[in-house]
Amino acid sequence: MADNQGRRFSCGIDFFHVPDLRVAVTSATEAGFDFVCTPISHPRCKREFIEGPARNRGGLFAVPDALLSGQEWSSSIVGKISPWILPDSVDEATRYNSEKALNQELSYASHLSLPAITVQLNGGSVARLASILNSYLNTSLGHQQVWIQVPLCATNNGNDAVRDTALEDPWGWWNTLRSMCSFHKRLGLVLEVTQALPTDVEIDRWFGEPIKCLSFPTSIFRTNKKGYPVLSRGHQEMAKRFFKLRIQSIVSGNCQDPTKGSNSYFQYLEHVHENQPPLDDYQKFVRGYGDYLQWPLQPLMDNLDSQTYEVFEKDPVKYARYEEAIYLALLDRIESNHNETYYGNGNNSIGFSVVMVLGAGRGPLVKATLRAGYSLQTKLTVYAIEKNPNAVITLQNLKAVEWGDQVTVVSTDMREWEPPCKADIIVSELLGSFGDNELSPECLDGAMKYLNEGGISIPSKYSSYLSPFSSSKLYNEVRDCREKDRHPLISFETPFVVHLHNVHIFSDPLECFSFSHPNSGSGSRSNDRYICLTYQSPSKDTVLTGFAGYFEAILYKNVTISTVPERHSEGMFSWFPIMFPLREPIYVKAESRIDVHFWRKSSASKVWYEWCVTNPYISGLHNPNGRSYTIGL
Ligand SMILES: C[S@@+](CC[C@H](N)C(=O)[O-])C[C@H]1O[C@@H](n2cnc3c(N)ncnc32)[C@H](O)[C@@H]1O
């Protein structure tokens, strides 16, 4: 069943011991469960490979494959690696035995084509386990996932005197293992909900990790007045936060009240899953785009297509803000009576304002300008300048059927245009997800020559912002972007536009580059920039995998648009964040300093960014000389 956010609730049941797998699968399906977690080998079948009573034991160590159909094995069964397998034990015999048994179970899981196997971690000594899993992940075929199971909170046996934070940090155990496995994309996580709740900082940190399931032991449930299992409010709220990541659930352990049956847990968790606030329009729009990488548009170098314009034009906020800004700018002009200085446009200039829409696309900002002029009952001469000849057809048609002589459509690059008069107001939207990455600074510099002295640019200023983040998912998405016959580093030196989802942004955004128009030193002041930003990492160790980029624009006076999370213009969906990846994840100790350097550089034909982390570890310079990614001028 789907929750009110369109996500289907999916839940498995985890059996410690399964005497009859066929019966277990049937009863789990009848109770509503989607899959069954079952030991790969018989729990009592502890194999011995060196010596001991079981050394020469014959018979089957696992259930035969013919018991279920191939379809059932590959869609309904998650195999559990035996918990007694300890490849990192201090005891050599246990280690040797464990390695053999682990390889045997992995081999059988592969034979059965199980969709996933789970491996329980109980501490941070995982080197040998990681080594075996790494070679399994890199040699086994198919899509089988390895889910590492860790508790949300580790217990320290109540002995604070010997408190060892490394021992108590399940994230640290997981981080060691997955780092040794180079963040393999088939490694996932099962988080085991514990009676004790983690702190908010600890929960936040998991949001950058590839969580597949939340496992609910029946022992953490309470019983309501009717005798049914329920979770404490704290557990419910935490579960709802994790459910936003579209993860599955697992119920593990014995039914506390057998008369209620295991489906009482299923139904309760389904209820918690469904009981979430409905999506607003913005959330509906972004659904399905989570962590999906897109190459940033290059509207200067390329011609946007009709569908792209159509999506822009559906934004309910952007054009309203522009209209408000144009309205206020016109009002100020009327009030300060600065409207008598135009020449050459054939009109009696007194009482007119000349507005030039630069990069008019299919005309929405021209319409916003006309609406603002109409509201103020002021006379306007509007120029719509557009370099995309396909969009110009739409503009010319609008002029013919709607706008008439009030609007002049000019099919040209704004940097080359020789206008018949100067503008009082120029209106443009050449802003990319990082503000300046669609080359608004360069285009508007080229247009400044036709803005009247004292004229207004909408936008008047825009700034980019950056936040460090951790995301195993995005790291793998970037790694997978590798193109045939191209250097594997290229994707790590390319900024991507992406709706951030399975991501932990761990520091507030800091301002990066700013541009103002008109720029007092226009033509002389370079649009190249450099900045070093310093962040403080959170109170828990984490892993830095990239930087999220946003922008904020002052359209006119106090009319702004923003994609910076805390100030995001509500309901505006024209821009997703941009992200700058790092070639290698960087381990960041709690409360330490992160220094990142960003450059905006240019040549006669292109603009590009370079970036480099120098603290806590030097990442190497990304995209030097624009070798992997440039924006064409
Ligand atoms: C991001 S789109 C915005 C289109 C439209 N104003 C809107 O809001 O839907 C930018 C537009 O500017 C045009 N453009 C970009 N650089 C230009 C330039 N140097 N001269 C003229 N048009 C340009 C592009 O072709 C594109 O139509």
Ligand as a Chemical Component Dictionary entry (heavy atoms), coordinates in Angstrom:
data_LIG
# 
_chem_comp.id                   LIG 
_chem_comp.type                 NON-POLYMER 
_chem_comp.pdbx_formal_charge   0 
_chem_comp.three_letter_code    LIG 
# 
loop_
_chem_comp_atom.comp_id 
_chem_comp_atom.atom_id 
_chem_comp_atom.alt_atom_id 
_chem_comp_atom.type_symbol 
_chem_comp_atom.charge 
_chem_comp_atom.model_Cartn_x 
_chem_comp_atom.model_Cartn_y 
_chem_comp_atom.model_Cartn_z 
_chem_comp_atom.pdbx_ordinal 
LIG C1  C1  C 0  17.138 30.502 -18.650 1  
LIG S1  S1  S 1  16.413 30.958 -20.140 2  
LIG C2  C2  C 0  15.132 32.032 -19.618 3  
LIG C3  C3  C 0  14.098 32.248 -20.662 4  
LIG C4  C4  C 0  12.934 33.107 -20.236 5  
LIG N1  N1  N 0  13.358 34.446 -19.891 6  
LIG C5  C5  C 0  12.168 32.478 -19.091 7  
LIG O1  O1  O 0  12.276 33.006 -17.988 8  
LIG O2  O2  O -1 11.482 31.487 -19.300 9  
LIG C6  C6  C 0  17.604 32.051 -20.790 10 
LIG C7  C7  C 0  17.295 32.509 -22.191 11 
LIG O3  O3  O 0  18.273 33.454 -22.560 12 
LIG C8  C8  C 0  18.716 33.205 -23.889 13 
LIG N2  N2  N 0  20.071 33.729 -23.965 14 
LIG C9  C9  C 0  21.132 33.293 -23.270 15 
LIG N3  N3  N 0  22.205 34.040 -23.576 16 
LIG C10 C10 C 0  21.809 34.965 -24.468 17 
LIG C11 C11 C 0  22.465 35.996 -25.152 18 
LIG N4  N4  N 0  23.785 36.228 -24.999 19 
LIG N5  N5  N 0  21.745 36.756 -25.970 20 
LIG C12 C12 C 0  20.431 36.541 -26.155 21 
LIG N6  N6  N 0  19.761 35.557 -25.539 22 
LIG C13 C13 C 0  20.433 34.789 -24.706 23 
LIG C14 C14 C 0  18.599 31.711 -24.033 24 
LIG O4  O4  O 0  18.490 31.322 -25.386 25 
LIG C15 C15 C 0  17.329 31.431 -23.240 26 
LIG O5  O5  O 0  16.202 31.542 -24.059 27 
# 
loop_
_chem_comp_bond.comp_id 
_chem_comp_bond.atom_id_1 
_chem_comp_bond.atom_id_2 
_chem_comp_bond.value_order 
_chem_comp_bond.pdbx_ordinal 
LIG C1  S1  SING 1  
LIG S1  C2  SING 2  
LIG S1  C6  SING 3  
LIG C2  C3  SING 4  
LIG C3  C4  SING 5  
LIG C4  N1  SING 6  
LIG C4  C5  SING 7  
LIG C5  O1  DOUB 8  
LIG C5  O2  SING 9  
LIG C6  C7  SING 10 
LIG C7  O3  SING 11 
LIG C7  C15 SING 12 
LIG O3  C8  SING 13 
LIG C8  N2  SING 14 
LIG C8  C14 SING 15 
LIG N2  C9  SING 16 
LIG N2  C13 SING 17 
LIG C9  N3  DOUB 18 
LIG N3  C10 SING 19 
LIG C10 C11 SING 20 
LIG C10 C13 DOUB 21 
LIG C11 N4  SING 22 
LIG C11 N5  DOUB 23 
LIG N5  C12 SING 24 
LIG C12 N6  DOUB 25 
LIG N6  C13 SING 26 
LIG C14 O4  SING 27 
LIG C14 C15 SING 28 
LIG C15 O5  SING 29 
# 
